[in-house]
Amino acid sequence: MTALRRVANLPAVAGTLLIKGYRVLFFWLPSSCRFEPSCSRYTEEAILKYGLLKGSWMGARRIARCSPLSAGGLDPVR
């Protein structure tokens, strides 16, 4: 990986570190996500695949769909 690509990837890395921090801080809460992978894992994968802006937007849309009335199920990052 070139130095330029590593620098360009820093926002995505920072975003995924925030998500991992969220998981560490709130590990004691029961998982209420109805989807697989969980909403935080989905957002992390989307950020790594599409970058911070688009990945965060995809994660926000996914979290908005995650409710008790949702059927849930398998919903991988595409």
C-alpha positions, -999 to 999 in steps of 0.1 A, spaced: 0 0 0 14 34 -10 19 62 15 -8 83 -3 -33 55 -1 -27 50 36 -32 87 43 -64 87 22 -76 57 42 -72 75 76 -108 88 79 -121 53 74 -97 39 100 -108 66 124 -144 58 118 -139 21 124 -120 29 156 -150 49 169 -173 19 162 -149 -5 180 -147 19 209 -186 19 210 -185 -19 212 -160 -19 240 -179 7 261 -213 -9 256 -204 -46 255 -226 -52 286 -258 -41 267 -278 -70 252 -278 -70 214 -311 -58 200 -301 -57 164 -325 -78 142 -300 -81 113 -270 -101 106 -243 -87 107 -252 -64 135 -257 -27 127 -223 -17 141 -205 -45 122 -224 -35 90 -214 1 94 -178 -9 101 -177 -30 69 -194 -3 48 -169 23 60 -140 0 51 -154 -8 17 -168 25 6 -151 51 28 -162 72 57 -189 93 41 -208 67 21 -202 40 47 -215 61 75 -246 70 54 -252 33 47 -249 26 84 -273 53 93 -299 40 68 -294 5 83 -299 17 119 -330 36 108 -344 3 94 -335 -17 126 -367 -17 147 -389 -42 165 -413 -41 135 -385 -50 111 -382 -86 99 -344 -83 101 -324 -112 87 -293 -114 66 -283 -81 52 -246 -80 40 -228 -49 28 -231 -48 -10 
